[in-house]
Amino acid sequence: MRTTKKRPLALAATAATLALALAACSGGTDEETAQTPEVSDLGQVGAMEDYEVGTTFKATEPVSFGLMYRDHPNYPLKDDWDILTKLKENQNVEFEIQTAPLSDWQQAQSIAIGAGNAPDIISVTYPGQESAFVAGGAILPVSDYVEYMPNFLDKVEKWDLQAEIDRMRQEDGKYYVLPGLRESVRPSYTYAVRKDVWEQLGLSLAPETYEDFAADLAKVKAAYPDKYPLSDRWSANGPLEASLNVAAPNFGTAAGWGYGEGVWWDEDAEEFVYTGAMDEYRELLEYFNGLVADGLMDPESLIQEDDQALTKIASGQTFAQLTNDQEILKIRTAMTETGTAGEVAMIRVPGGPAGDIVAGGRLVSGVMLSSSVAEEDDFLAMLQFLDWLFYSDEGLEFAKWGVEGETYTKDADGKRTLMPEIDQNGLNPGAPKFLNVDYGYHNGVWMLEHGSSDELDQSMLRPEVVEFVESMSDKELAPVAPPAPLDELEREQVSLWTTALKDHVWQNTAAFILGQRSFDEWDAYVAELEGKNVQQYLDVVNGAQQRFADANG
């Protein structure tokens, strides 16, 4: 922990122009706007006087910020990383780093914040994860200070993100996470299929609907009757969490990784309903149950380890598996190692009964700040630094690609190319070094999990991934629910309910898909949810939504 000088924080009676504009856009109250401190009330050590959009941040004197760092096993932290060296040399910024492994990241965050010893900057926080910490006062309401982050405000305005920013607001009307910002939703998950087999059978790599995809799997089954066409993965923490998450929007619901707290906004009724009890959720499960019943999906998909699923497709036992733009490289490597001839390719995610829809927001993993930073002498410099690194065009490019002439080159048309000895995302297969492992760039801590412009985002994608993203660009975006922030008492009240409800949904999701429970028992299953306080839970959530709407309308 860094030693800080405590200083009183005076609040301005009126806000500056940018803060007024932000509040006007967001529907913020006059009371909220009045709480934006004057710049003279912030710690000035290291801060630039003329910092604005287009300014390269460099602290006017050396500064050091505490950082809670998520240590990823694929690119473990190194003290001599080039990104740390360059930030010290060029931005005058160093870090006092407190690490926690990826496997225990959220628990480590919770323990550090709860104990009151979290560092200044708490990395890799997805919007929504901060809610549990707001009432304790340990996390800074960053919305009070974004006036001093011109690049952030510029991106929010240019990319029309204000409505999504507003959905992060807690009951007090403030938000507590600086999120990564994306210009557009960028899908990355879909099915990898054996392209050679698909071509052999005359099947499309862009099936229009999930029913069409099932029909394609049936043709593969007919050609290879002793094999399962699809053997899936990502069921370690719940049944088919990734596959259900990808498919669910096209069925008009949410599932798997996207299940969240289990509430779905019914636009017609203008209220939240329970996701796991929706007819659309049943229809989704019926689809996957049909795949199992018809021998098109390996029933072990719901229980097997990821490595088992990978071995099956790599060895030619199966022909399809959910993947993403990075995991498909593992399939190819495993096929090469096992000597399996053939090629895998990503298909376009099909549409479904609800339409041709993709879910996802444009706010991705960001950072929380400890509330104590507002009392530190270098607070304004910290805001400026974070604004430059996470939201300026220059900072975003630096965090993703490194330094021009050292880690990459750029031609007259702006096309970037990694140095031949450096690989990332399979762009230079066989290169001896990796941009993230050996240099520290292209790291979710520094580049907020890929939040950036479309051009920068696609600049390091392989051509096949760009083609996939473009193929998904005409999908309709799933609607986003309005805010329904709970107060501390309500969160405590519903926590046991949500855990019991989700456990029951997960258990029965597997049972329905595997045919261990008949869909004739669906009404009985819904009644079981009612016995687990689902209506009481919905009453709390809908009450919170109405309360927030009344206060921020």
N, C-alpha and C positions, 0 to 999 in steps of 0.2 A: 504493500500500500504506500502511495506517495504521501509525503507530509504536506498538508495544505494550511494556508493561513485563512482562518475564518473571518469573514467580512460581512457586515450587514447588507442586505439586498433591498434597496429602496425601489418602490414601485412608482411608475409614472402615472400621472393623472390622466394623460391622454396618450394615444398610441401614434406612432409615426405612420406615414402614408401607406407604406407597404402592408403593415399590419391591418390597417383599416380596410384595405382592398381585399386582403385575405379573408377577413371576417365577413365582409360584404358578400364575397363569393360563397362562403361556407355556411352562411346563416348563423354564425356565431353571435353570442349576445354582446351587448355593450359592456357588461360586467367583465366578460372574458377578455375583450379587446383591451380594456383599461388595465389589465394585469401585465401587459407587455412592458418589460423594464426599458428605461432609456439606456442608450449605449454607455453613458457615463456611469451607470450603476453596475456595469459588468467589469470583471477583472480584465485589465488591459495588457498584461505582460505578454509580449510576443505577438500581439495582434497588429494587423496591417491597417493603416488609416484609410487607404483608398481601395479596399478590397471590393470587387464587383465581378459580374459575369465577364469572363475573359481574362481575369487576373490570375496569374500563377501564384499560388499561395507559397510564401516563405516567411516563417516566423521571424520577427525582427530581432529576436534573441533565442537561444536554445530553449526548447520546452520539452517536457516529458509527460506523457499521459499514461495512466494506468489502463491496461487492456486485459479483459477476460477473453482468452483465445481458445476457440474450439480446435483441438488438435486432431487433424484427420489422419487416419492410418495410411492412406494412400500418398500423402505428402506431409510427413511429420515435420514439425517446426525445427528450423536450424537457425542458430544465432547469426550465422554469416550469410544469410540469404541476401541476394542483391537488392531485393525490394526494401529491406530494412536499411541497408547501406545508403541507397539512393534517397530514401526519405530523410535520413539524417543529414546527408550532404546537401540536398537540394531544397528541402522543406524545413530544415532545422528542427526536426521532430524525432524524438526517440520514444520508446515504450517501455514501461515496466510491466512485463507480461506475466499473467497468471494463467496457466494452462489447465484444461480439463479435456479428457478424451471424448471423442465423438460418441462412444458407447454410453457414457454417463453424462452427456452434455446438459440436458434439461434438468436433471437432478442436481448437478453441480451449480447451475445457475440459481436454482431455487434455494439451495443451502447457503450460497454466498450472499444472496440478496436478503434472505431471512435473517441471517446472522449479522447483517449490517456491515459486512466487510467486502462487498463487491467493488471491483476497480471502477475507475471513471467510465470506461466504455465497455459495454457488455455485448459482445458480438453475436451474430447468427441468431436473431430473434424474429420469428415470424409474427406478423400482426395477429393479435388474438392471444398470444402466449403471455403478454404482459399483464393481462387482466387480473391475475391472481396477486400481483404485486402492487397494484395501484393504491389500494386502501392503506397499506402500511406506510406509505410516504417515502419509500426508499428509492423510487424511480422518478426521474425528472419529467414533468409535463412539457415535452419539447415543443409543443405547439405554441407555448408562450415565447419561444425564442427564434422561430424560423424566419422572422423578419431579418435576422442577421445572417441568413443563408441564401444569398441571391440566386445561386445556381439551382438550389432546390425549388425555390419559388418559380424560377424561369421554366424548369422542366414540367412542374405541375400545371402551369398555364399553357405551355406549348402543346403538351400531350393530353390536355383536357382530363386531368386526373383528380380534380378537386372533389368530385362526388365520391370517388373511391377513398380519398384521404379522409373525408368526413365520416365514412363508415368505420373508421378506427376510433372515433371519439368515444370516450367513456361517459359515465353518467354526468360528470361535471362539465361536459362539453369539450374537454381537452383530449389530445392524444399523446401517447407516451412512447412511441416507437418512431425512429427515423427509418422508413422502409426503403428497400431498393425499388427503383422506379423503372418500369418497362414502357417503351413506346407502344408496344403491341403485346397481346398474349402470344406466348410462344409454346405450342404443344411439343412434347418430346416423347411421349409414350404411345406405343401402338404395337401391333403384332409383327414379329419377324416371321417370315415364312420362307420355306425352301423354294426360291425362285425357279430353280431348274425343274422341280416337280410341278410347280404351278404352270410353268410354260409347257411342260410335257402334256399336261391335261387341259390346256387351253383356258386356264383360270385367270381372272383379273386381279391385278395388284391394287385395284381401287374399287372394291365391292361397294355398291350403293347403300346397302342396308345390312344390318346384322343377320337378317334372314338369308340374304345372298351369301354372306360369309359362311353361315351354317351349311348352305347348299354346296359351297365349294369344299368345305371339310368333308361332306358326305361323298363327294366325287373322289377325294383323296382316299377315303376309307374304302370305297369300292375298288380302287386300284391297288390298295395295300391293306387287305382285310384283316391281317394279323397284327396291325399296328394301330395305335391311337394317333390320329392326325395332330392333335393338340395336347401337349402336356405342359401345364402352366406353373408359374412360380409366384413368389411374394405372398405367401400365406403364413409366414412365421408368427405374425401378431394378430391375424384374423383371416378368414377365408377369402382367397382371391382378392386381396385388398387393392392391388393395382388394376387388375382387369375390371373389377366392378367399378372402380373409380373412373376409368376411361369410358366404360360403356354407359354408366348411369345417366349422364345428361341427355343422351339420345333416347332414353326411356322416360325422361321427365322427372328424375329424382336424383338423389345422391347416395353414394355407397362407398365401401372400402375406405381408402385414404381420405376421400372427400366427405365422409359421413359427419365429421365434426361432432357437434353436440347433439346431433340427431333431430334438428328442427328444420323444416322446409317452409319457405314463404309461399303461401297460396295467394296468388295475385287476385284471383276472382273473389275469394272470401275476405281478402285483406287481413289475414291472420296467419300465424304459424301453426303448422300441423306437425305431427310426429312422423319423421321420415320412414322409420321402419315399419309403420303401419299403413303406408300409402298403397293404393292399388297399383301405382306405377312401380313401387318397390317389388311387389309381388310379381308383376310382369317381368321385371328384370331377372328375378330368381327363376321364374318359369323358363326363361330362355336358356340359362346355364344348366338348369336341370335337364332340359331337352338335349343339350350337348352330351351330358353324361349318359342319359338313358339311351341315346342312339349310338353310343360307342364312339363319339367324335372327340370327347375330351377325357383324358386319363383321370379317373376319380382320385388318384393320388395327388392331383394338383392342389387339393385343399389341405394336404398334410405334409407334403414332401419338402425337404430343404431345397434351397435355391440351387445348390451344387448338383443335386440329383436331377433336377429339371434340366440344367445346363448339359449334364452328361447325356441325357436322353436325346436331346436335339443334336448335340455334337456328334453322337455316334450313329445317327440315322435311325434311331428307334421311333422318333416322332418328327414332325415336319413344321410345327408352328409353336410359338411361345411369345408371351408379351415381353416387350423389350423397351429400351429407349435408345437415344442416339449414341450413348456410350456403351451400354451393355451389349449391343449387337456386335461390337468389336470382340468381346469375350467369346461370343458364340463362334465367330470366325476363327479366333485363335485356337479354341478347343477343337474345332473341326480339323484344322491343320494338324494339331498334335495327335489326334486319333486317326488321321489318314482318311477322313470321310470326304469323298468328292461331292461337289455341289456348291451352291451359292445361296446366301440368305439375303433377303431384302425386306424393307419396311413397307407395309401396306398403308393406304389412307384409312383412318378410322372411319368405319361405316356410320351411316345414319341409323335411326331407329323409329319406333312408333311416335315419339315426340317431335321428330324432325332431325335435321342434320346439324348437330349442336356440339359445341366444345365448351367446357367449363374452364374457369381459371380467371384470376385477376391479374392486374398489372402491378400490384404491390407484392414484392417478394421479400425474402429475409433481409432484415436490417439490423439496427442496433438500438439498445436502450442505453440511457445515461443515468448514472447514479445521481440522486437528487443533490448530493453534496457538491457536485461540480459547479453549481451556480454560485458557490461561495469561494471558489478558487481564483487566484490572481490571474490565471491564464485562460479563464473560461471563454472569452471572446475568441482567442486564438484557436481553441479547440473547436468551436463552432465553425470558424472559417476553414480550418483544416479538413474537418469532416465534409463540409460543403464542397470543397475543392476535390477531394479524393473520390467521394461517392456520387457527385452530381455534375461536376464540370466535364465538358467533353475531353479536356486534357487529362484530368484525373482518371476518368473511366478508361481511356485508352491506355494510360500508364499501368493501371492495375491489371488490365487484361493481357496486354502485349509486352509490357516492359519498356525498354528504352530503344528508340530507333537507332540503328547502326550497331547495336550491341546484341539485342535478342531478336530483332526483326529489321527488315527493310521495307520501304514504301516506294512504289513507283510513281510516275507522273500522274496516273489516274487515281492515286490514293489506295491502290491495292497493297495490302500488307502480306509479307511472306516471312515466316520464321527462318532464322539462320539454319543452315543445313544440319548442324550438329544438335539442334533442339527439336523435340517433338512435343505436340500437345494435340489431343483429340484425334490422333492417327494421321496428322497432316504430314509428318515426316517419319513413316514407319522405319524402325531400325536405328534411328538416331540415338546416340549414346546418352543424351541428357534430356530432361523434361523441364518444361517451363515452370511448372508448379513444384515439382520435387526438388529441383536443383537451384532454382532462382527465387521461388516464393510468389511469383506472379500467378495470375489465373487461379486465384484462391478465394473461396467464398467469403472469407473474413474480410478481405480487402476490397472485393468487388461486389459485395452484397448479392451473392448468388445470381450473378449474371444480369442484374438490372442495368439496362442501357438502351441506347437507340437501336432501331432495327438494323441499321447498317453495321454498327459495331458488333451487335449480337451475332449477326450472320457472317461476320468477317472471319471467324475462326471455325466455322462449321464446314464439314466436308460437303462436297457437292450433293451427295445423296440426302444429307440432312436438310440442306437448303431446298431441295426439290420436295421433300416431305413437308416442310413448313409451308412452302408455297401452295402445295396441294390442299392444305388444311385452311388456307386463308379465307376461303369463301364460306366456311362454316359460320353459323349463327352463334353469337355468344350467349351462354346461359344467363338468365336474369340473376341479379345479385340481391340478396335480402336486405331490407333496411336494418339499421342498427337497433339492437335491443340490449344495451349494456345493463348488467345486473349490479346492484350494490353489494357490499361485502356480506351482509346478512343473507341476501338472496343467493349468492354464490355458495355460501356454506349450506344453505337450505337445500339446494338442488344437487349438490355434488354427489351425495349418496344415491339419489334417484338416477342421475345420468349414468353413473357407473353400473348400477344394477340393470337399467334398461339396455344399455349398449351391450353388456355381457349376454343378456338374453337374446338380443337381436343377432349378435355374432353366432351364438350357439345354434339358433334356428335357421340362420342364413345357410350355414353348412348343412344342416339336416335337410332343409328343403332342396338344396341343389343336389345333394347326394341321393335323394329319394328316401331318406330315412324317416321323413315325415311327409305325409300326403298334403297336397294343397287343399284337399277337402277340409283340413283342420285349420285353414287360415283364420277363420273367424275366432276359433278357440285361441289361436296364438295372439290375435289382437286383444282378446279379453284378458289374456295373461299379462300383456303390457299395461292394460288398465289397472290390473291388480298390483302393478309395480309403480303406481302413482304417476302415470303418464299424463293424465288430465291436470293434476295439480302442477306438474312441471310446465305444461303448456300455459296454464293460467299465469304463472310467474313470468314466463318469457313474454307473453302477449301484453301483460301489464307493464313490463319494462319497456317494450317497444312503444306503447302508447304514451307512456310517461316521457320518453325521450322525444317523441314526435311533438308532444305538446310544448316541451321546453325549448325545442330547437326549430320549430316550424317557421 
